[in-house]
Amino acid sequence: MQNPYKPYPVRIDDIQIATEDKSLKTFKFVFLDPEDENRFAYQAGQFGELSIPGQGEIPIGIASSPTEKGFVMFTVFRTGKVTGYLHEMKVGDIMGIRGPLGNWYPWDILEGKNILIVGGGFAFTTLRSSIKMMLDPANRKKFGRIDVVYGARSPGMLLYKEELMEWQQRDDINMHITVDRTDDPNWKYHTGFVPAITEKVAPPASDDTYAIICGPPVMIKFTQPVLDKLGYKHDHIIMSLENRMKCGIGMCGRCNIGKELVCKDGPVFTLEELNKTPKEY
């Protein structure tokens, strides 16, 4: 059994600036031992701890899909000591990844169902993983209609722009891209906050339709009433509480919401499960 405290050694293989303000960068990592890639078998929705010797580690949702081989990808927001140090690292540098950690979206339950994905800001990373997984030719027939509502503060803050445009052109996924505001006269997508756009474009609630939500707490707070208004059952609303992740294995106790340890019992919960906890998410 892999020691949960021991990171897998990885090499930075590629770095891309993800947003116009350079606050987010996307890193592709290659495992130094090819067998470690097999050991790091993950599902869309899980996270990992990026570990830098002498600096610390930080929990980040996995942005790559399990269908993408040869690397694992994370998009990292520069927000503190560890992420600041990582943003200064170069291609070829060596560090560690611990995981995969946490649970994942219930793909066995979601097979054969319509999926509404609602995301905002840089929390779109694990949703990117999910979309890539579902759109893979080997998986697309396993799911029904796929709708995605994704929002950012401005066009320059949207992640994965090339992929967003590719998905926009497909006929087997319905993309609804929005920004809070823009002065761009050529902007041809939605303008408005994610909850308002969700209310306009979300498919009708049904026993065969599930919603997956991942975003900042304020977005989650105002999206939940919209889904209630649309008639989505609380066991059909699936949330990822990535902002609560800490040590990754439930030992430090700092991730708890009531009796639930987000790192260990989550970060994925249905709203029905969260209704039994304090409103701290």
Secondary structure, DSSP 8 states (H G I E B T S, - for coil): ---TTS-EEEEEEEEEE-STTS-EEEEEEEESSHHHHHHT---TT-EEEEEETTTEEEEEE--S-TT--S-EEEEEE--SHHHHHHHH--TT-EEEEEEEES----HHHHTTSEEEEEEEGGGHHHHHHHHHHHHSTTTGGGS--EEEEEEESSGGG-SSHHHHHHHHH-SSSEEEEEES----TT--SEES-HHHHHHHH-----TTEEEEEES-HHHHHHHHHHHHHHT--GGGEEEE-GGG--SSSS-S-TTEETTEEHHHH-SEEEHHHHTTS-S--
